[in-house]
């Protein structure tokens, strides 16, 4: 399956048992340009960002970060409607980033900092209640949202995680001790492909 290009398209994701269900809107390919600095890519609000981090938390949880171009509008949680109460929650570091996980199957689908709200949205022609980031959510200012790309449902047309590696779209971050430059080519020590 080749990735759909230049078209904002919905993709579904879920945990193993199906309790967590979500939709993300993605546009491929990510906006990468030669000479782009790590800081430019880190703050590129017009594109998805694909990242693998070598910090202890991300590595031990098997996280493959998918940062959305517009998290406030590109992420819809279909189930549960109250992640703060209905999901398991691991808080580490400064205790403001929620590493949510399914209490039944243990899968971590997304990580969130900020406020959320329940709204009515049209999903496949049907009005449904869904959970989304708060209306005033601003990535990196008062909020943070990262989807675990490994929780995207396999077999969707236009979605092939192999292609992300093969085309060099993954940014490998050295967050373990921040001694090396971030890389587009390979993971840092302690990291993974």
C-alpha positions in Angstrom: 0.0 0.0 0.0 1.5 3.3 -1.0 0.8 6.3 1.1 -1.8 8.8 -0.2 -0.1 12.1 -1.0 -1.3 15.7 -0.4 -4.8 14.8 0.8 -6.0 15.1 4.4 -7.5 11.7 5.1 -9.0 10.0 8.2 -7.4 6.9 9.6 -8.7 4.9 12.5 -6.8 3.5 15.5 -7.6 1.4 18.5 -6.3 -0.7 21.4 -6.3 -4.5 21.1 -9.6 -5.1 22.8 -11.3 -2.1 21.0 -12.2 -0.1 24.1 -10.1 2.8 22.9 -11.1 3.9 19.4 -10.0 7.1 17.6 -9.7 8.9 14.3 -6.7 10.9 13.2 -6.5 13.1 10.1 -3.2 12.8 8.3 -1.6 14.3 5.2 1.3 12.6 3.4 4.1 13.1 2.9 5.3 15.0 6.0 6.8 18.4 5.1 10.5 17.7 5.1 12.9 19.8 3.2 16.6 19.6 2.8 18.5 21.8 5.2 15.6 21.8 7.6 16.8 22.1 11.2 15.6 19.9 14.0 13.9 23.0 15.6 12.0 23.8 12.4 10.7 20.3 12.1 9.9 20.2 15.8 7.6 23.2 15.5 6.3 22.6 12.0 2.6 23.1 12.7 1.7 22.5 9.1 2.8 18.8 8.9 2.6 15.6 10.8 5.8 14.7 12.6 7.0 11.1 13.0 9.4 10.5 15.8 11.1 7.8 17.7 12.7 8.8 21.0 15.3 6.9 23.0 14.3 8.1 26.5 13.6 5.4 29.0 9.8 6.1 29.0 9.3 6.0 25.3 11.7 3.1 24.7 10.2 0.8 27.4 6.6 1.6 26.4 7.4 1.0 22.7 6.2 4.4 21.6 6.3 5.6 18.0 5.3 9.2 18.1 2.9 10.6 15.5 2.5 14.3 16.2 -0.4 15.8 14.3 -0.4 18.9 12.1 -3.3 20.4 14.0 -3.9 18.3 17.1 -7.0 20.2 18.1 -8.7 19.4 14.9 -7.0 16.2 13.7 -7.7 13.9 16.7 -11.1 12.5 17.6 -11.5 10.1 20.5 -14.6 7.9 19.8 -14.3 5.8 22.9 -14.0 6.3 25.8 -15.5 9.8 26.2 -13.7 10.5 29.5 -10.1 9.3 29.1 -9.1 10.9 32.5 -11.5 8.5 34.4 -11.9 5.6 32.0 -8.3 4.9 31.0 -5.3 3.9 33.0 -3.0 6.9 33.4 0.8 6.9 34.0 2.2 10.3 35.0 6.0 10.7 35.1 8.5 13.5 35.3 6.6 16.7 36.1 3.3 14.8 36.3 1.4 16.8 33.7 1.7 14.5 30.7 -0.9 11.7 30.7 0.4 8.4 29.3 -3.0 6.8 28.9 -3.5 3.1 28.5 -6.4 0.6 28.2 -7.1 -1.0 31.6 -8.1 -4.2 29.8 -5.4 -4.9 27.2 -2.7 -2.4 28.2 -2.2 -0.7 24.8 -1.1 3.0 24.9 -2.8 4.8 22.0 -2.1 8.5 22.8 -0.5 10.8 25.3 -2.0 14.1 26.3 -1.5 17.3 28.3 -4.2 19.9 28.6 -8.0 19.9 28.7 -10.5 18.1 26.6 -14.2 18.3 25.9 -17.1 16.2 24.6 -18.7 17.5 21.4 -21.1 16.3 18.7 -19.4 15.4 15.4 -20.5 13.9 12.2 -18.8 10.5 11.9 -19.7 8.7 8.7 -23.0 10.5 8.3 -24.1 10.0 11.9 -23.9 12.6 14.7 -22.0 11.1 17.6 -20.6 12.4 20.9 -16.8 12.3 20.8 -13.9 13.6 22.9 -11.5 16.2 21.5 -8.9 18.6 22.8 -10.4 21.8 24.4 -11.3 24.6 22.1 -8.4 26.8 23.3 -5.9 23.9 22.9 -2.6 25.1 21.5 0.2 22.5 20.9 3.3 23.2 22.9 1.7 26.2 24.7 -1.1 24.8 26.8 -1.3 21.3 25.4 0.5 18.3 24.0 -0.9 15.4 22.0 1.0 12.5 20.5 -0.5 9.4 19.0 1.3 6.1 19.3 1.5 5.2 15.6 1.7 1.5 16.4 -2.0 1.7 17.5 -3.2 2.8 14.0 -5.4 0.0 12.6 -3.5 -2.0 10.0 -4.6 -2.6 6.5 -6.0 0.9 5.8 -5.6 2.1 2.3 -2.8 4.8 2.2 -1.3 3.8 5.5 2.0 1.8 5.5 4.3 2.3 8.4 7.1 0.5 6.5 7.1 3.4 4.0 7.7 5.9 6.7 11.0 4.3 7.5 11.9 3.5 3.9 11.4 7.2 2.8 13.3 8.6 5.8 10.3 10.4 7.3 11.1 9.3 10.9 13.0 11.7 13.1 15.1 9.9 15.7 15.4 12.0 18.9 18.2 11.8 21.4 16.3 12.5 24.6 18.1 9.9 26.8 20.9 12.3 27.6 20.8 14.8 24.7 24.4 14.2 23.8 23.9 13.6 20.0 22.3 15.5 17.2 18.9 14.3 16.3 18.9 12.1 13.1 16.8 11.3 10.1 18.9 8.2 9.4 19.0 5.9 12.4 18.1 5.6 16.1 20.4 6.7 18.8 21.9 4.3 21.3 19.1 2.9 23.4 16.6 3.6 20.7 14.9 1.4 18.1 14.0 1.4 14.4 
